[in-house]
């Protein structure tokens, strides 16, 4: 077990407000028709979503997604490589153009595990701001797990009392138990205990091979993940009646796409 595993009892913690204004301390008034942008620079992927306020919520007006493998090699070198920086500048340049073209003034632009781990993260962030005009916020693992809860809670089955939420990233994976308050079957779920594993699609592929996966290497991956997940399962894997799994990430959507054909 590595020291990077984060296990937390958050049974009394509920998600913070999800609006962009509240996240930036700007109040809770939404300007009708205003454009909002959310950008997530992950260890493997760069994603952008731009939406405009409408009468019944939000209407997506633009989006962007590109695999950039920002975290490629960090587990061995401790640095974001020149090639990865070049890919990131290209992708974030497109994002910056889209944000400006749609006139999005309210935005949140975040970076995750690769920028938490890399020795040259500060220099990388400065370069991105100079080249693209995008100022990235490096969020910690707790914030990452909370944002996953905020985004996925509306997808909880109406008949379920809760779920085990998992967010598989490129460099880390967050697992959260979310549950409706006792005696309130129609209430929104609250964020409960959570764990952050220092494992994702990039780190596992680099450690065990991601192009040619044998039964042996796949079994080794499963064992590695199970070892890191065991403390959380032992402490919080009880009383699962009325709960279901709820997954988010490119990995989850890819597996779902394969299943659906």
LINKA-V38658 format. One record per residue. N is the residue number from 1. PHI is phi in degrees with one decimal (999 if undefined). OMEGA is omega in radians with two decimals (none if undefined). BURIAL is + if it has 9 or more other C-alpha atoms within 8 Angstrom, else -. Layout:
n:phi:omega:burial
N:PHI:OMEGA:BURIAL
N:PHI:OMEGA:BURIAL
This chain:
n:phi:omega:burial
1:999:3.13:-
2:-86.4:-3.14:-
3:-75.9:-3.09:-
4:-79.3:3.14:-
5:-67.9:3.11:+
6:-115.6:3.13:-
7:-120.6:-3.04:+
8:-136.8:3.02:-
9:-93.5:-3.10:-
10:-112.2:-3.01:+
11:-59.5:-3.13:-
12:-102.5:-3.07:-
13:-98.9:3.03:-
14:-113.3:-3.11:-
15:-62.2:3.07:+
16:-72.8:3.13:-
17:-55.2:-3.01:-
18:-96.0:-3.06:-
19:-71.9:-3.12:-
20:-63.1:-3.12:+
21:-62.0:-3.11:+
22:-68.0:3.13:+
23:-62.8:-3.13:+
24:-105.6:3.09:-
25:70.5:-3.09:-
26:-106.2:-3.12:-
27:92.4:-3.06:-
28:-125.8:3.14:-
29:-94.5:3.11:-
30:-94.5:3.08:-
31:-79.1:-3.11:-
32:-61.1:3.13:-
33:86.9:3.14:-
34:-69.4:3.13:+
35:-96.8:3.11:+
36:-115.8:3.11:+
37:-128.5:3.07:+
38:-128.0:-3.11:+
39:-123.9:-3.14:+
40:-124.5:3.07:+
41:-96.2:-3.10:+
42:-95.2:3.14:+
43:-70.5:-3.11:+
44:-116.2:-2.95:+
45:-128.9:3.00:+
46:-118.4:-3.08:+
47:-128.9:3.10:+
48:-134.3:3.03:+
49:-133.2:3.08:+
50:-121.1:-3.11:+
51:-135.1:3.12:+
52:-116.1:3.12:+
53:-66.0:3.06:+
54:-127.6:-3.07:+
55:-61.3:-3.06:-
56:-108.4:3.10:-
57:137.2:-3.12:-
58:-130.6:3.05:+
59:-122.4:-3.13:-
60:-68.0:-3.13:+
61:-114.8:3.06:-
62:-167.5:3.12:-
63:-157.1:-3.14:+
64:-158.3:3.07:+
65:-149.0:3.11:-
66:-149.5:3.04:-
67:-76.0:-3.10:-
68:-119.7:3.10:+
69:51.8:-3.12:+
70:-59.3:-3.07:+
71:-87.7:-3.11:+
72:-59.5:3.07:+
73:86.2:-3.10:+
74:-62.3:-3.10:+
75:-63.3:3.14:-
76:-106.2:-3.09:-
77:-99.1:-3.08:-
78:77.8:-3.07:+
79:-135.4:2.97:+
80:-76.7:-3.05:+
81:-73.8:3.11:+
82:-60.6:3.14:-
83:-64.6:3.13:-
84:-67.2:3.09:+
85:-62.1:3.13:+
86:-62.4:3.12:-
87:-64.7:-3.13:+
88:-66.7:3.12:+
89:-59.5:3.13:+
90:-63.1:-3.11:-
91:-67.8:-3.10:+
92:-72.0:3.02:+
93:-63.3:3.08:+
94:-63.1:3.14:-
95:-60.9:3.13:+
96:-60.0:3.12:+
97:-61.6:-3.14:-
98:-66.6:3.13:+
99:-61.6:3.14:+
100:-69.3:-3.12:-
101:-64.6:-3.13:-
102:-90.5:3.09:-
103:67.2:-3.13:-
104:-74.3:-3.14:+
105:-104.2:3.11:-
106:-101.5:-3.05:+
107:-151.6:2.99:+
108:-134.1:-3.08:-
109:-123.1:-3.00:+
110:-119.7:3.02:+
111:-129.0:-3.01:+
112:-122.1:-2.86:+
113:-57.8:-3.11:+
114:-58.5:-3.14:+
115:-78.7:3.02:+
116:-73.7:-2.97:+
117:-96.5:-2.99:+
118:-75.7:3.10:+
119:-65.7:-3.10:-
120:-100.6:-3.09:-
121:-61.8:-3.11:+
122:-62.3:3.11:-
123:-64.6:3.11:-
124:-63.3:-3.12:+
125:-64.3:3.10:+
126:-63.3:3.13:-
127:-62.7:-3.14:-
128:-60.3:-3.14:+
129:-65.5:3.13:+
130:-67.1:-3.01:-
131:-81.4:-3.00:-
132:-120.5:-3.08:+
133:80.4:-3.12:-
134:-98.4:3.10:+
135:-98.3:-3.07:-
136:-88.1:3.07:+
137:-104.3:3.11:-
138:-83.7:-3.09:+
139:-92.9:3.10:+
140:-84.6:-3.04:-
141:-69.2:3.11:+
142:-65.0:3.10:-
143:-63.0:3.13:-
144:-61.2:3.13:+
145:-66.8:-3.14:+
146:-66.9:3.11:+
147:-64.1:3.08:+
148:-62.7:3.11:+
149:-64.2:-3.14:+
150:-58.8:-3.09:+
151:-71.8:-3.00:-
152:-102.0:-3.11:+
153:-55.0:3.12:+
154:-63.8:-3.13:-
155:-88.5:3.13:-
156:-61.8:3.11:+
157:-55.5:-3.09:-
158:-61.3:-3.11:-
159:-91.8:-3.06:-
160:-88.9:3.06:+
161:-85.6:3.14:+
162:176.0:-3.11:+
163:-157.8:2.90:+
164:-99.2:-3.09:+
165:-92.2:3.08:+
166:-132.5:-3.11:+
167:-122.9:-3.09:+
168:-91.0:3.11:+
169:-99.9:3.10:+
170:-81.7:-3.08:+
171:-120.3:3.10:+
172:-149.1:3.09:+
173:-133.7:3.11:+
174:-104.4:3.10:+
175:-124.2:-3.04:+
176:-134.5:2.98:+
177:-93.5:3.08:+
178:-115.0:-3.02:+
179:-154.3:3.05:+
180:-71.5:3.10:+
181:-58.8:3.14:+
182:-57.2:3.12:-
183:79.4:3.13:-
184:-126.8:-3.02:-
185:-65.6:-3.12:+
186:-109.3:-3.12:-
187:-78.6:3.05:-
188:-63.4:3.14:-
189:-72.0:3.08:+
190:-103.9:3.06:+
191:-73.0:3.13:+
192:-111.3:-3.13:+
193:-59.8:-3.13:+
194:-146.3:3.09:+
195:-140.7:3.05:+
196:-117.1:3.13:+
197:-98.3:3.13:+
198:-80.7:-3.08:+
199:-134.5:3.08:+
200:-152.1:-3.06:+
201:-65.4:3.14:+
202:-74.2:-3.10:+
203:-65.7:3.11:+
204:-68.1:3.13:+
205:-64.1:-3.14:+
206:-70.1:-3.09:+
207:-81.2:-3.02:-
208:-116.8:-3.10:+
209:93.3:-3.09:+
210:-117.9:-3.13:-
211:-92.6:3.10:-
212:-115.7:-3.08:-
213:-103.5:3.10:+
214:-88.6:3.07:-
215:-60.6:-3.12:-
216:-68.0:-3.12:-
217:-69.5:3.09:+
218:-65.3:3.10:+
219:-61.6:3.11:-
220:-67.2:3.07:+
221:-61.4:-3.13:+
222:-60.1:3.14:-
223:-62.8:-3.13:-
224:-63.4:-3.14:-
225:-64.7:-3.12:+
226:-60.7:3.13:-
227:-63.2:-3.14:-
228:-72.0:-3.07:+
229:-83.5:-3.02:+
230:-55.2:-3.14:-
231:-60.5:3.13:-
232:-66.8:-3.14:+
233:-62.0:-3.12:+
234:-67.1:-3.08:-
235:-85.7:-2.96:-
236:-131.3:-3.12:-
237:-94.3:-3.11:-
238:-98.0:3.02:-
239:49.9:-3.09:-
240:-95.1:3.11:-
241:-61.3:-3.14:-
242:82.0:3.13:-
243:-116.5:3.10:+
244:-141.4:3.07:+
245:-83.2:3.12:-
246:-139.2:-3.04:+
247:-112.9:3.07:+
248:-139.2:3.09:+
249:139.2:3.07:+
250:-63.2:3.11:-
251:-62.0:-3.12:-
252:-64.8:-3.13:+
253:-67.4:3.09:+
254:-65.8:3.11:-
255:-63.0:3.11:-
256:-62.9:3.12:-
257:-63.8:3.09:-
258:-63.4:-3.14:-
259:-63.3:-3.10:-
260:-80.2:3.13:-
261:77.0:none:-
